[in-house]
Amino acid sequence: MAGDLKFPANFLWGTATSPTQVEGHVVNEWTDYVAADGGHCRVACDHYHRYQEDVDWMALLGVNAYRMGIEWSRLQSAPFAPLNQTELARYVHLLDCLKAANITPMVVLHHFSNPPWITAAGGWLNPAALPAFVDYAAKLSAALKERVYLWNTFNEPNTYASLTYLLGGFPPFLKWRFLSYRKVIKHMAEAHAQASRAIRQNKFARAPEIGIAKNWTSFGAFQAFALWDHLLAEISHHAFNRFVLDEFLGGAQREASTFLGVNYYGRARLNHFQALVPTNNVPAERLKELGIVSDDMFERHPTGFGKLLKKFHQRYGLPIYITEHGAASSDEDFRIRDLSAHLLELHAAINHGVDVRGFFYWSLLDNFEWQFGYTKKFGLLSVDFSDQKLPRKMTRVGEFYRGICQSRETAA
């Protein structure tokens, strides 16, 4: 491949993390959880103490944006409590470090974790979670209005609700509670709308941009004539994609969002009711036999990425941020090829007229990947978790991405 792909001059080239996965020292529903590999999040990458070092790494990468969470459980000890000023000051200092490095923050308010008092009251099944969250959003946005204009209320609400109440992957590890899943999505959608209004009440240095990050997995049948798999794929698409976006962006709810965040990793094709993806325990050898290209998590589907962006542009007309994309693999050549293929699709979509304003690579660091522990290697920086010092090291994927970020363009 030759030539250069030119992206808009003000395009955000970023990376991303979440508090539970990198900070360590959290007190939420994940604190005492032990993952399949024996790992836990109690120290994680110790980003809590080492954020200045990690900002230096971001500067070395050349990113101009960072999507980061602010851990709700650190800031409020009870519903409607004043913000913890010590913890707030730490986040303020992190934001000031980012500003000094010319890195624009996008703040995520909810990324798969809750304060213990929310969990004890029934989590997002309890409508009392809504006013509590809105209060948090209002107080935090007021405190940070001079430093943050990009606000991401919920990260992947469908992933959170499904793994909590349908698939048993997240605490409290419940399964097949379909009504609970629907109720959580509806509560989060309403909380997003109310939080959006609360955030806009502040006088910002720059007009706020507010949206969710929707994880999009395309579902389909592996065999063209397997009607039962087509049916299950359509049911899955409705439950995890259409229903969720209708709740967040349908009708009057559309007014709550000024952008749509898209987390895109790939697709899941069904064969005799089985999703042919590594996360469904399908052996790598079997996937290879079937001609399925995947990382350690999902089937890769770059062409679907470009089509999806055009579809969203046509349907919603909102600016788009790619709030997450990355690949989990120890094969760095594979990860580089995967990134290149997706950026080609992204560039083509922008040329087609899709208003995409930024791309955040998941993730800055190898980290605690929830129920999978530390086995999934997503980082632009590797972390040696066998060493108590948790040393960071630039990966070849990081070097490749640095070339993109520093030139603000990418090799085609």
C-alpha positions as CSV (number, residue, x, y, z in Angstrom):
1,M,0.0,0.0,0.0
2,A,1.3,3.5,-0.8
3,G,0.3,7.0,-0.4
4,D,-1.1,8.9,2.6
5,L,-4.7,9.3,3.8
6,K,-5.4,12.8,4.9
7,F,-7.8,13.3,7.8
8,P,-9.4,16.6,8.9
9,A,-6.9,19.0,10.5
10,N,-8.9,19.1,13.8
11,F,-9.4,15.4,14.0
12,L,-8.8,13.9,17.4
13,W,-6.4,11.0,17.5
14,G,-6.7,9.5,21.0
15,T,-6.5,6.5,23.2
16,A,-8.7,5.3,26.1
17,T,-8.9,3.6,29.5
18,S,-11.5,3.1,32.2
19,P,-11.0,3.5,36.0
20,T,-11.6,0.0,37.2
21,Q,-9.4,-1.5,34.5
22,V,-6.3,0.7,35.0
23,E,-6.5,2.8,38.2
24,G,-6.5,0.2,40.9
25,H,-7.6,1.0,44.5
26,V,-11.3,1.2,43.6
27,V,-14.2,0.3,45.9
28,N,-17.0,-0.9,43.7
29,E,-18.6,-4.2,42.7
30,W,-15.4,-5.3,41.0
31,T,-13.1,-4.9,44.1
32,D,-13.3,-8.4,45.4
33,Y,-13.9,-10.1,42.0
34,V,-11.4,-12.7,40.9
35,A,-11.3,-13.2,37.1
36,A,-10.8,-16.5,35.2
37,D,-7.0,-16.1,35.2
38,G,-6.9,-15.4,38.9
39,G,-6.4,-11.7,38.4
40,H,-8.2,-8.8,40.1
41,C,-8.5,-5.1,39.8
42,R,-7.2,-4.1,43.2
43,V,-4.0,-2.7,41.8
44,A,-4.5,-3.1,38.1
45,C,-2.0,-0.7,36.3
46,D,-1.8,1.6,39.3
47,H,-2.8,4.5,37.1
48,Y,-4.2,6.0,40.2
49,H,-0.7,6.8,41.4
50,R,1.1,6.8,38.1
51,Y,-1.2,9.0,35.9
52,Q,1.6,11.6,35.4
53,E,3.9,9.0,34.0
54,D,1.1,7.7,31.8
55,V,0.4,11.2,30.5
56,D,4.1,11.4,29.6
57,W,3.6,8.2,27.6
58,M,0.6,9.7,25.8
59,A,2.7,12.7,24.9
60,L,5.3,10.3,23.5
61,L,2.6,8.6,21.5
62,G,1.6,11.9,20.0
63,V,-2.1,11.6,20.8
64,N,-4.1,14.8,21.1
65,A,-7.1,13.2,23.0
66,Y,-7.7,10.9,25.9
67,R,-11.0,9.2,26.8
68,M,-11.0,8.6,30.5
69,G,-13.4,7.6,33.2
70,I,-14.0,9.4,36.5
71,E,-14.8,6.8,39.1
72,W,-18.2,7.7,40.7
73,S,-17.5,5.6,43.8
74,R,-14.5,7.9,44.6
75,L,-16.5,11.1,44.3
76,Q,-19.7,10.4,46.3
77,S,-20.0,8.3,49.5
78,A,-23.8,8.4,49.4
79,P,-26.6,9.6,47.2
80,F,-26.5,13.4,46.7
81,A,-23.4,13.7,48.8
82,P,-20.9,16.5,48.1
83,L,-18.0,15.6,45.9
84,N,-15.0,14.2,47.7
85,Q,-12.6,17.2,47.3
86,T,-9.4,15.1,47.7
87,E,-10.4,12.7,45.0
88,L,-11.7,15.6,42.8
89,A,-8.4,17.4,43.2
90,R,-6.5,14.3,41.9
91,Y,-8.7,14.2,38.8
92,V,-8.3,17.9,38.3
93,H,-4.6,17.5,38.4
94,L,-4.8,14.7,35.8
95,L,-6.8,17.0,33.6
96,D,-4.3,19.8,34.1
97,C,-1.5,17.4,33.1
98,L,-3.4,16.5,29.9
99,K,-3.9,20.2,29.1
100,A,-0.1,20.9,29.6
101,A,0.5,18.1,27.1
102,N,-2.1,19.5,24.6
103,I,-4.3,16.5,25.1
104,T,-8.1,17.0,25.0
105,P,-10.0,14.9,27.5
106,M,-13.3,13.1,27.0
107,V,-14.8,12.1,30.3
108,V,-16.9,9.0,30.8
109,L,-19.3,9.1,33.7
110,H,-20.3,5.4,33.9
111,H,-18.0,2.6,32.6
112,F,-19.3,-0.7,34.0
113,S,-19.0,0.2,37.7
114,N,-21.1,1.7,40.4
115,P,-20.7,3.0,44.0
116,P,-21.4,0.3,46.6
117,W,-24.5,2.2,47.7
118,I,-26.0,2.0,44.2
119,T,-25.3,-1.7,44.1
120,A,-26.7,-2.3,47.6
121,A,-29.9,-0.6,46.5
122,G,-30.4,-2.9,43.5
123,G,-28.2,-1.2,41.0
124,W,-29.8,0.2,37.8
125,L,-33.0,-1.9,38.3
126,N,-33.9,0.6,41.0
127,P,-35.2,3.9,39.6
128,A,-33.5,5.7,42.5
129,A,-30.3,5.3,40.6
130,L,-31.5,7.9,38.1
131,P,-31.6,11.0,40.2
132,A,-28.4,9.9,42.0
133,F,-26.6,9.7,38.7
134,V,-28.0,13.0,37.5
135,D,-26.8,14.7,40.7
136,Y,-23.3,13.3,40.2
137,A,-23.3,14.4,36.6
138,A,-24.5,17.9,37.6
139,K,-21.9,18.4,40.4
140,L,-19.0,16.9,38.4
141,S,-19.7,18.9,35.3
142,A,-20.0,22.1,37.3
143,A,-16.6,21.4,38.9
144,L,-14.9,20.6,35.6
145,K,-16.7,23.0,33.2
146,E,-13.4,24.9,32.6
147,R,-11.5,21.8,31.8
148,V,-13.8,19.3,30.0
149,Y,-16.3,19.8,27.1
150,L,-16.6,16.2,25.8
151,W,-18.9,14.2,28.0
152,N,-19.7,10.5,27.5
153,T,-22.5,9.6,30.0
154,F,-22.6,5.8,29.5
155,N,-20.1,3.4,28.0
156,E,-21.8,0.5,26.2
157,P,-25.1,0.4,28.2
158,N,-26.0,-2.8,26.2
159,T,-22.8,-4.6,27.2
160,Y,-23.3,-3.6,30.8
161,A,-26.9,-4.7,31.0
162,S,-26.5,-7.9,29.0
163,L,-23.4,-9.1,30.9
164,T,-25.1,-8.2,34.2
165,Y,-28.5,-9.7,33.7
166,L,-28.5,-12.0,30.6
167,L,-25.1,-13.6,30.2
168,G,-23.7,-13.8,33.8
169,G,-20.4,-12.1,33.0
170,F,-20.6,-9.1,35.3
171,P,-21.6,-8.8,39.0
172,P,-24.1,-9.9,40.2
173,F,-23.7,-12.6,37.5
174,L,-27.4,-13.2,36.7
175,K,-28.6,-14.9,33.6
176,W,-31.6,-14.7,31.3
177,R,-33.3,-11.9,33.1
178,F,-34.7,-10.3,30.0
179,L,-37.1,-7.9,31.7
180,S,-34.2,-6.8,33.9
181,Y,-32.1,-6.1,30.9
182,R,-34.8,-4.0,29.3
183,K,-35.4,-2.1,32.5
184,V,-31.7,-1.2,32.9
185,I,-31.5,0.1,29.4
186,K,-34.6,2.2,29.8
187,H,-33.4,3.6,33.1
188,M,-29.9,4.4,31.7
189,A,-31.5,6.1,28.6
190,E,-33.6,8.3,30.8
191,A,-30.7,9.0,33.1
192,H,-28.7,10.1,30.0
193,A,-31.4,12.5,28.9
194,Q,-31.7,14.0,32.4
195,A,-27.9,14.2,32.9
196,S,-27.5,15.9,29.5
197,R,-29.9,18.6,30.6
198,A,-28.1,19.0,33.9
199,I,-24.7,19.3,32.2
200,R,-25.9,22.0,29.9
201,Q,-27.0,24.1,32.8
202,N,-23.4,25.0,33.4
203,K,-21.6,27.9,31.7
204,F,-18.8,26.1,29.9
205,A,-15.7,27.6,28.5
206,R,-16.6,25.7,25.3
207,A,-20.1,24.4,24.4
208,P,-20.4,20.9,25.8
209,E,-20.7,17.9,23.6
210,I,-22.7,15.0,25.2
211,G,-23.3,11.4,24.0
212,I,-23.2,7.8,24.8
213,A,-20.7,5.2,23.5
214,K,-22.6,2.3,21.8
215,N,-20.9,-0.9,21.3
216,W,-22.0,-2.3,17.9
217,T,-21.7,-5.9,17.1
218,S,-23.2,-7.1,13.8
219,F,-25.0,-10.4,14.0
220,G,-25.6,-12.8,11.1
221,A,-25.8,-16.4,10.1
222,F,-22.6,-18.2,9.1
223,Q,-24.5,-20.5,6.7
224,A,-26.6,-18.7,4.1
225,F,-29.6,-21.1,4.3
226,A,-29.7,-21.6,8.1
227,L,-33.0,-20.0,8.8
228,W,-32.8,-20.6,12.5
229,D,-29.5,-18.8,12.7
230,H,-30.8,-15.9,10.7
231,L,-33.8,-15.7,13.1
232,L,-31.5,-15.7,16.2
233,A,-29.3,-13.1,14.6
234,E,-32.2,-10.8,14.0
235,I,-33.4,-11.3,17.6
236,S,-29.9,-10.5,18.8
237,H,-29.7,-7.4,16.6
238,H,-33.0,-6.1,17.9
239,A,-32.2,-6.7,21.5
240,F,-28.6,-5.4,21.6
241,N,-28.6,-2.8,18.8
242,R,-31.9,-1.5,17.6
243,F,-33.8,-1.5,20.9
244,V,-30.9,0.2,22.7
245,L,-30.4,3.0,20.1
246,D,-34.2,3.5,19.9
247,E,-34.2,4.1,23.7
248,F,-31.3,6.5,23.6
249,L,-31.9,8.3,20.3
250,G,-35.5,7.7,19.4
251,G,-38.1,10.5,19.3
252,A,-37.5,13.3,21.8
253,Q,-34.5,11.4,23.3
254,R,-32.5,12.4,20.2
255,E,-32.2,16.0,21.7
256,A,-30.2,14.7,24.6
257,S,-27.2,13.8,22.4
258,T,-24.9,16.1,20.4
259,F,-22.8,13.2,19.2
260,L,-22.8,9.4,18.9
261,G,-19.9,7.4,20.3
262,V,-19.2,4.1,18.5
263,N,-17.2,1.3,19.9
264,Y,-16.5,-1.1,17.1
265,Y,-14.7,-4.4,17.3
266,G,-16.3,-6.8,14.8
267,R,-19.1,-9.2,14.3
268,A,-20.6,-12.5,15.5
269,R,-21.8,-15.0,13.0
270,L,-24.0,-17.8,14.3
271,N,-23.7,-21.5,13.4
272,H,-26.3,-23.8,14.9
273,F,-27.1,-21.2,17.5
274,Q,-23.4,-20.9,18.5
275,A,-21.6,-17.5,18.1
276,L,-18.4,-18.2,16.2
277,V,-16.2,-15.9,18.4
278,P,-13.3,-16.7,20.8
279,T,-15.2,-15.1,23.7
280,N,-17.8,-17.9,23.2
281,N,-15.0,-20.5,23.8
282,V,-14.7,-21.5,20.1
283,P,-11.2,-22.8,19.6
284,A,-8.9,-20.8,17.4
285,E,-8.2,-23.8,15.3
286,R,-11.9,-24.3,14.6
287,L,-12.3,-20.6,13.6
288,K,-9.3,-20.9,11.3
289,E,-10.8,-24.0,9.7
290,L,-14.0,-22.0,9.0
291,G,-12.0,-19.1,7.5
292,I,-12.9,-16.7,10.3
293,V,-10.4,-14.0,11.0
294,S,-10.4,-13.0,14.7
295,D,-8.3,-11.5,17.5
296,D,-8.6,-13.1,20.9
297,M,-12.2,-11.7,21.3
298,F,-14.2,-11.2,18.1
299,E,-14.4,-11.9,14.4
300,R,-12.8,-8.9,12.6
301,H,-15.0,-7.2,10.0
302,P,-13.5,-4.0,8.7
303,T,-15.8,-3.6,5.7
304,G,-18.8,-3.6,8.2
305,F,-17.2,-0.6,10.0
306,G,-17.4,1.7,7.0
307,K,-21.0,0.6,6.2
308,L,-22.0,1.2,9.8
309,L,-20.7,4.7,9.9
310,K,-22.6,5.6,6.7
311,K,-25.7,4.1,8.2
312,F,-25.4,6.0,11.4
313,H,-24.8,9.2,9.5
314,Q,-27.9,8.7,7.4
315,R,-30.1,7.7,10.2
316,Y,-29.1,10.1,13.0
317,G,-27.2,12.9,11.4
318,L,-25.1,13.3,14.5
319,P,-21.3,13.9,14.7
320,I,-19.5,10.6,15.4
321,Y,-16.6,9.8,17.6
322,I,-15.0,6.3,17.4
323,T,-14.8,6.0,21.1
324,E,-13.2,2.6,21.1
325,H,-11.5,0.4,18.5
326,G,-8.6,-2.0,19.0
327,A,-7.5,-5.6,18.8
328,A,-6.5,-8.1,21.5
329,S,-3.7,-10.3,20.4
330,S,0.0,-11.1,21.1
331,D,0.5,-11.0,17.3
332,E,1.4,-7.3,16.7
333,D,1.6,-7.7,13.0
334,F,-2.1,-8.8,13.1
335,R,-3.0,-5.8,15.3
336,I,-1.3,-3.4,12.9
337,R,-3.0,-4.9,9.8
338,D,-6.3,-4.7,11.7
339,L,-5.8,-1.1,12.6
340,S,-4.8,-0.2,9.0
341,A,-7.8,-1.9,7.6
342,H,-10.2,-0.1,9.9
343,L,-8.6,3.3,9.3
344,L,-9.0,2.8,5.5
345,E,-12.7,2.3,6.1
346,L,-12.9,5.3,8.4
347,H,-11.2,7.5,5.9
348,A,-13.5,6.3,3.1
349,A,-16.5,7.1,5.3
350,I,-15.3,10.6,6.0
351,N,-14.7,11.2,2.3
352,H,-18.3,10.0,1.8
353,G,-19.5,12.8,4.0
354,V,-19.7,11.1,7.4
355,D,-18.9,13.6,10.2
356,V,-16.4,11.6,12.2
357,R,-14.5,13.8,14.6
358,G,-12.1,11.5,16.4
359,F,-10.7,8.0,16.9
360,F,-9.8,6.6,20.3
361,Y,-7.6,3.5,20.3
362,W,-8.5,0.9,22.9
363,S,-6.4,0.8,24.9
364,L,-3.5,2.9,26.2
365,L,-2.4,0.1,28.5
366,D,-2.7,-3.6,28.8
367,N,-5.2,-3.8,31.6
368,F,-7.8,-5.7,33.6
369,E,-10.3,-6.9,31.0
370,W,-13.1,-7.7,33.3
371,Q,-14.1,-11.4,33.5
372,F,-11.0,-12.2,31.4
373,G,-8.5,-10.7,33.8
374,Y,-5.1,-9.8,32.3
375,T,-5.1,-12.3,29.4
376,K,-6.3,-9.9,26.7
377,K,-3.6,-7.7,25.3
378,F,-5.1,-4.5,24.0
379,G,-2.4,-2.0,25.0
380,L,-0.5,0.5,22.9
381,L,1.8,0.1,25.9
382,S,2.4,-3.4,27.3
383,V,2.5,-3.8,31.1
384,D,4.4,-6.5,32.9
385,F,2.0,-7.6,35.6
386,S,4.5,-10.1,36.9
387,D,6.7,-7.3,38.1
388,Q,5.4,-5.3,41.1
389,K,6.8,-2.1,39.4
390,L,4.3,-2.6,36.6
391,P,6.7,-1.3,33.9
392,R,5.3,0.1,30.7
393,K,6.8,-0.6,27.3
394,M,5.9,0.8,23.9
395,T,4.6,-1.9,21.6
396,R,5.1,-2.0,17.8
397,V,1.4,-1.2,17.6
398,G,2.1,1.8,19.7
399,E,5.0,2.8,17.4
400,F,2.7,2.5,14.4
401,Y,0.0,4.5,16.0
402,R,2.5,7.1,17.1
403,G,3.4,7.6,13.4
404,I,-0.3,8.2,12.6
405,C,-0.8,10.6,15.5
406,Q,2.4,12.6,15.0
407,S,1.8,13.1,11.2
408,R,-2.0,13.4,11.7
409,E,-2.4,11.1,8.7
410,T,-1.9,7.4,8.1
411,A,-0.2,5.3,5.5
412,A,-2.7,3.7,3.1
